[in-house]
Amino acid sequence: MTAVSQVRPPAKRWPSALVVGLVMLVPLLVAAFAGPSLAPYTYDEMNILSRLQAPGAEHWFGTDEYGRDVFSRTLVGTANSLAMGLAATALSLIVGVPLGLIAGYTRGPVSELIMRAMDVLMSFPPILLGILVLAVTPPALWKAIVAIGIVYVPQVVRLTRAITLELMQEEFITAAKLRGESTGFILFQEILPNIWPPLAVEASLRVAFAILLGAALSFIGMGAQPPSSDWGLMIAEARPFVEQAPWIALCPGLAMGITVVGINLLGDGLRSLLDPRNTGGH
């Protein structure tokens, strides 16, 4: 009797965008965790005799107007910028996902109230809303994180609500209702586990936006404060010396650009990997 071979579906390969994004981000993560130990100088070490020194063997990225090593400051600033992006994104998810679940499940006045409040927040440009949140108290890094998290809550709410509305039409939700399951059980045991793939993609992209917005707030003096090594603050401090010492702004700018591109590629790769219609990868 001839054995019938079993045909297996093709394995899902990692998308090239995901691989490239990880290659770009892994060194940055290493720098974020080990930056102070890898840096040849402390980020706030001043040496007026080395002021505005061009890149060379002693200072790979040159020095700034206070003689501080730009490479060391850029390296240590990686942790600050990534922490800001990740913490702000986590805050937007913690607030936005429950609100989106409630808005998609309950309908009626509660849903309308939540969504109209989100519309009001979305009517403000992100940078303006961040400034409004920070304007009432003296600027600080943790306050910038809270402001950025609030800015991106509406996007998370709208995405979560849209997916919840789609899932509400599925048979397993109807079966849960017929079994008499509570609202909390349906929301967090039935719906939430099924919406994490698009939320993971959204979160990865929000990290990039949060880093850029955090840098913008620091650039205008509403985020990290001196002598912090935040990338946005470094670029702001370099403005008077752009023609004389362009490396002061170029190095943190390049680090920020590489980070944002890497995170965007990671998000695109996750979208392809987690898409159930994708079986072969790119």
Buried (B, 14 or more C-beta within 10 A) or exposed (E): EEEEEEEEEEEBBEBBBBBBBBEBBEEBBEBBEEBEEEBEBBBBBBBEEBBBBEBEEEBBBBBBBBBBBBBBBBBBBBBBBBBBBBBBBBBBBEBBBBBBBBBBBBEEEEBEEBBEBBEEBBEBEBBEBBBEBBEEEEBBBEBBBBBBBBBBBBBBBBBBBBBBBEBBEEEEBEEBEEEEBEEEEBBBEBBBEBBEBBBBBBBBBBBBBBBBBBBBBBBBBBBBBEEBBBBBBBBBBBEEBEEEBBBBBBBBBBBBEBBBBBBBBBBBBBBBBBBEEBEEBE
